[in-house]
Structure formats: structure tokens, C-alpha cells
Amino acid sequence: MVAQSAGMSRSPDVAVIGGGIIGCSAAAILAERGATVVLFEATAIGAGASGRNLGAIQHPFDPILAPLYHASLEHYRRLAVTDEAFAIPDQPVGVLMLNRDADASRRQVELLSAVADLDVEFMGADAVAAAEPSLVPGFAACRLATGYPIPPASATAAFSRLAAQRGAELRVGAAAELWIEDGVARGVTIAGGTHHAAGAVLIAAGPWSPPLVDPAGTWRPITRTWGVTMQLELGDAAPHHVIEEDEVDAVNRPLVAAARAAEGEPEADPPTIFTVASAAGISTLGSAFLPHEPDPARIARLLIERGSRYLPALGSAPVRDVRVCARPQSADSRPFIGPVPGTDGLFVCAGHGPWGISTGPGSATLVADAILSGAAVPGELAADRGI
Ligand SMILES: Cc1cc2nc3c(=O)[nH]c(=O)nc-3n(C[C@H](O)[C@H](O)[C@H](O)COP(=O)(O)OP(=O)(O)OC[C@H]3O[C@@H](n4cnc5c(N)ncnc54)[C@H](O)[C@@H]3O)c2cc1C
């Protein structure tokens, strides 16, 4: 348990800033281990990317992130047992990375075969057409034996319910800032200047984290790459697999994709990458990797127009929603987890880029261990790594 200073007997052990997948799962894990937790969320639970993502839980390509994914999957399986409003498929549905060029697909298979414990296979155009008849014929694919589609906001919502059940207090509509004195995190400050004391502060505010961690300083290792997702009713035309245009740079190196979008393409015609995942009767279509917040209506038109070249049913499917959100992107595509050097009692867990739903609860476990027992975080993920 986090030690509390004299005179703080009624303050929480941990104040969490941010009600996305990281903040909510961390609150649930901390509360399960006996901590008194108060979570401060500025807008709504899942207001950021955690409520607006594609909804695909996938094995990452980076081996450093793989343990976080496996731990997250275990969390989700347990959550599905205890929360009847949350469901995850028992088996992965598979991810198809589509390519018109069969040789390029074969090369992709070779490349991704290097990822430990991820089964990868080549599928020729006939096999893809048989597996996914609603796709335009002629695409080969690199098939990944991963991919658990869930309704995009459902994981975060379920963890927020679990946190509340375990006694965490969720203060929604309360933007918070770090309260720091003499190099020690004392708690948080909310609107009007009210202080809330805490034994430790965890900043889990996704792309908004750096200025909260280091208000006056230079720690800015997380940028925003903006995306748009659409919710559609595809009916029988909904693909069974998670489908992606084979653009591995976009998924694996989002900063490269964002830089390309910034430099190479006219503002009126930003690049998009076709992805679709279906869960509970709704298909989520994405996305883009953009350096500036886009006009969602403009991107939505492009997503439909370009996505229809893969999945013609998109052109006539009823649209339920269009959402814009930002990925918290670090330069090496790995999150920053653990104690923040130079400020006692301050912890961060942010920077999950395009993998936060897939790896978030695993990251939250690491940061909870660091807060409650001082456990070390692997160096490649540590908040104090210099990048
Ligand atoms: C288009 C798109 C599709 C994606 N698809 C997938 C996918 O299929 N699979 C996958 O694994 N990942 C996906 N991701 C990535 C994933 O969504 C993110 O990595 C993850 O949601 C980040 O979670 P987070 O909790 O760190 O941040 P966020 O979800 O951004 O949450 C941060 C929260 O902090 C709150 N906040 C900010 N400032 C304050 C403050 N001062 N006080 C209080 N609260 C504050 C915000 O309101 C927000 O709710 C996708 C991302 C995008 C953009």
C-alpha cells in the first residue's frame, strides 16, 4: 500500500487522472489490491480513443509489447465472466491484411513470421474470396491468427464498472491537474483550485498526459496521431475477420504514416487506411493517421469512398456514428510506464499509440505493481527511458 503522509488519513491512496482504458483498468486493479482510489475524468468515461477506437484486440508486432497483450487478454477473459454486458470471442477471428499483389502478401507473411507466438499464413485470392465473400475479389492476404473484435467502448466501460464495484470513486466531469509541492506529488487540483490529497498520483490521460506530468518542463515524448472511425450496420456483409489494408507502416510505425500525411498529401486529400472490425452487429470502419485534428465528415466520406473499393456494401450501409480521436503516440511506439523521475509519488502510464486496447490492462498491471510495491518496470517501457 502507498504510504500516506501524516494528516492525510482521509485522502485516497491513489488519484488517477484519465478515464480511458488505462485509467479505468488501473483503477480496477488498484482497488482490487486494497488501495483507496479516486479517478478524475474531464469529460466522460471513454471520451478519448478508448471509446472511439476500432475495437480490435490484437497481438502486437513488437515483442516488447507482447507480454502486455497476453496479460490484457487474460484480464478481458476474466472481465467477460464477471460482467454480463462485456463479451470477447473465445477464439481469435483472424486478421486479414489485404493486398492486390500476392507476392507482396507473401513477403509480408515472411516478415511477420518473425513475430514470436503469432501464427501467420498466406492466403491466395480464391481462399480470401471464399472466406470473405463480401470483399471485392482479387485480394491476397497475410492472415494473422489474432484479432478479438469487441464493441470499441465496451472494454473501458466494463473496467469502469469493475473499478466502481471494487470501491473506486469515479469523478466524471472533473478535469484534474497534478498538485505538486517541494518535488512531491501531493494529489490533484480540480477546477476552482480545490486540492484533493493522495498518497500517489497516476497520470493516465492518453495524449494529454505530457503537460500533466511535466507542466512547465520539456517532457513531451507523446504526440497525437488523429483518426476517424465510423459505426455502420453491414448486416450479412460484415466480414468475419478483422480486415486491414496491408499498410504495415501505418500500424507499426504510425509516426511515419503521420509524417507522410503531413508532408506528402494535400490537405484536401489526406491518406486513409482501410480497416474494419465487426462486433455485436456493428462494424467499425477506420481510419487515418493524421498529425492534426481532421474534419470528421470529410474523412468519413473518404473512408466510405476508399473502403468501398474493398467492401462494396460500405457504400449503402446505414451509418450509426462518426468519431474522431487521437492516439497517444510515442516515438518508439511503446508506452511510458512507472514512476516519474524527480517527483516522489508521481506515476504515468501513457503512450500506447495504436495498441492501447490490446495492451492497456497489461500496462495498468505493471503500473499498479510499481505504485503499490515499488516493482520495477522493464527498461524498454519505463517512464524514465530517454527517447
Ligand atoms: C482511430 C483509432 C483506432 C484505434 N483502434 C484500436 C484497436 O483496434 N485496437 C487497439 O488496441 N487500439 C486501438 N487504438 C488505440 C487505442 O484506442 C489507444 O491506444 C487507447 O485508447 C489509449 O488509451 P488511454 O487510456 O491511454 O487514453 P485515452 O483513451 O485518450 O483516455 C484519456 C482520458 O483522459 C481524459 N483526460 C485528459 N485530460 C484530463 C484531465 N486534465 N483531467 C481528467 N481527465 C483528463 C480524457 O478525457 C480521456 O478520457 C485506436 C486508436 C485510434 C485513434
Ligand as a Chemical Component Dictionary entry (heavy atoms), coordinates in Angstrom:
data_LIG
# 
_chem_comp.id                   LIG 
_chem_comp.type                 NON-POLYMER 
_chem_comp.pdbx_formal_charge   0 
_chem_comp.three_letter_code    LIG 
# 
loop_
_chem_comp_atom.comp_id 
_chem_comp_atom.atom_id 
_chem_comp_atom.alt_atom_id 
_chem_comp_atom.type_symbol 
_chem_comp_atom.charge 
_chem_comp_atom.model_Cartn_x 
_chem_comp_atom.model_Cartn_y 
_chem_comp_atom.model_Cartn_z 
_chem_comp_atom.pdbx_ordinal 
LIG C1  C1  C 0 -8.916  5.566  -34.796 1  
LIG C2  C2  C 0 -8.283  4.715  -33.744 2  
LIG C3  C3  C 0 -8.477  3.329  -33.770 3  
LIG C4  C4  C 0 -7.867  2.530  -32.805 4  
LIG N1  N1  N 0 -8.102  1.177  -32.832 5  
LIG C5  C5  C 0 -7.508  0.388  -31.912 6  
LIG C6  C6  C 0 -7.735  -1.013 -31.926 7  
LIG O1  O1  O 0 -8.492  -1.540 -32.737 8  
LIG N2  N2  N 0 -7.074  -1.780 -31.019 9  
LIG C7  C7  C 0 -6.214  -1.235 -30.106 10 
LIG O2  O2  O 0 -5.615  -1.965 -29.329 11 
LIG N3  N3  N 0 -6.043  0.101  -30.015 12 
LIG C8  C8  C 0 -6.651  0.913  -30.914 13 
LIG N4  N4  N 0 -6.438  2.251  -30.885 14 
LIG C9  C9  C 0 -5.553  2.827  -29.835 15 
LIG C10 C10 C 0 -6.258  2.949  -28.508 16 
LIG O3  O3  O 0 -7.565  3.421  -28.716 17 
LIG C11 C11 C 0 -5.472  3.898  -27.585 18 
LIG O4  O4  O 0 -4.123  3.490  -27.505 19 
LIG C12 C12 C 0 -6.049  3.877  -26.175 20 
LIG O5  O5  O 0 -7.436  4.053  -26.196 21 
LIG C13 C13 C 0 -5.403  4.951  -25.298 22 
LIG O6  O6  O 0 -5.991  4.856  -24.032 23 
LIG P1  P1  P 0 -5.629  5.879  -22.868 24 
LIG O7  O7  O 0 -6.444  5.487  -21.692 25 
LIG O8  O8  O 0 -4.157  5.963  -22.737 26 
LIG O9  O9  O 0 -6.059  7.315  -23.441 27 
LIG P2  P2  P 0 -7.471  7.951  -23.800 28 
LIG O10 O10 O 0 -8.427  6.969  -24.325 29 
LIG O11 O11 O 0 -7.156  9.131  -24.658 30 
LIG O12 O12 O 0 -8.031  8.440  -22.406 31 
LIG C14 C14 C 0 -7.517  9.553  -21.740 32 
LIG C15 C15 C 0 -8.639  10.183 -20.944 33 
LIG O13 O13 O 0 -8.087  11.214 -20.151 34 
LIG C16 C16 C 0 -9.038  12.261 -20.065 35 
LIG N5  N5  N 0 -8.330  13.475 -19.673 36 
LIG C17 C17 C 0 -7.467  14.209 -20.417 37 
LIG N6  N6  N 0 -7.016  15.246 -19.672 38 
LIG C18 C18 C 0 -7.593  15.150 -18.449 39 
LIG C19 C19 C 0 -7.522  15.928 -17.264 40 
LIG N7  N7  N 0 -6.731  17.001 -17.162 41 
LIG N8  N8  N 0 -8.264  15.538 -16.191 42 
LIG C20 C20 C 0 -9.052  14.441 -16.254 43 
LIG N9  N9  N 0 -9.167  13.681 -17.369 44 
LIG C21 C21 C 0 -8.436  14.026 -18.454 45 
LIG C22 C22 C 0 -9.638  12.296 -21.476 46 
LIG O14 O14 O 0 -10.921 12.931 -21.437 47 
LIG C23 C23 C 0 -9.718  10.825 -21.811 48 
LIG O15 O15 O 0 -10.972 10.256 -21.462 49 
LIG C24 C24 C 0 -7.052  3.102  -31.807 50 
LIG C25 C25 C 0 -6.881  4.488  -31.763 51 
LIG C26 C26 C 0 -7.493  5.295  -32.711 52 
LIG C27 C27 C 0 -7.321  6.781  -32.640 53 
# 
loop_
_chem_comp_bond.comp_id 
_chem_comp_bond.atom_id_1 
_chem_comp_bond.atom_id_2 
_chem_comp_bond.value_order 
_chem_comp_bond.pdbx_ordinal 
LIG C1  C2  SING 1  
LIG C2  C3  SING 2  
LIG C2  C26 DOUB 3  
LIG C3  C4  DOUB 4  
LIG C4  N1  SING 5  
LIG C4  C24 SING 6  
LIG N1  C5  DOUB 7  
LIG C5  C6  SING 8  
LIG C5  C8  SING 9  
LIG C6  O1  DOUB 10 
LIG C6  N2  SING 11 
LIG N2  C7  SING 12 
LIG C7  O2  DOUB 13 
LIG C7  N3  SING 14 
LIG N3  C8  DOUB 15 
LIG C8  N4  SING 16 
LIG N4  C9  SING 17 
LIG N4  C24 SING 18 
LIG C9  C10 SING 19 
LIG C10 O3  SING 20 
LIG C10 C11 SING 21 
LIG C11 O4  SING 22 
LIG C11 C12 SING 23 
LIG C12 O5  SING 24 
LIG C12 C13 SING 25 
LIG C13 O6  SING 26 
LIG O6  P1  SING 27 
LIG P1  O7  DOUB 28 
LIG P1  O8  SING 29 
LIG P1  O9  SING 30 
LIG O9  P2  SING 31 
LIG P2  O10 DOUB 32 
LIG P2  O11 SING 33 
LIG P2  O12 SING 34 
LIG O12 C14 SING 35 
LIG C14 C15 SING 36 
LIG C15 O13 SING 37 
LIG C15 C23 SING 38 
LIG O13 C16 SING 39 
LIG C16 N5  SING 40 
LIG C16 C22 SING 41 
LIG N5  C17 SING 42 
LIG N5  C21 SING 43 
LIG C17 N6  DOUB 44 
LIG N6  C18 SING 45 
LIG C18 C19 SING 46 
LIG C18 C21 DOUB 47 
LIG C19 N7  SING 48 
LIG C19 N8  DOUB 49 
LIG N8  C20 SING 50 
LIG C20 N9  DOUB 51 
LIG N9  C21 SING 52 
LIG C22 O14 SING 53 
LIG C22 C23 SING 54 
LIG C23 O15 SING 55 
LIG C24 C25 DOUB 56 
LIG C25 C26 SING 57 
LIG C26 C27 SING 58 
# 
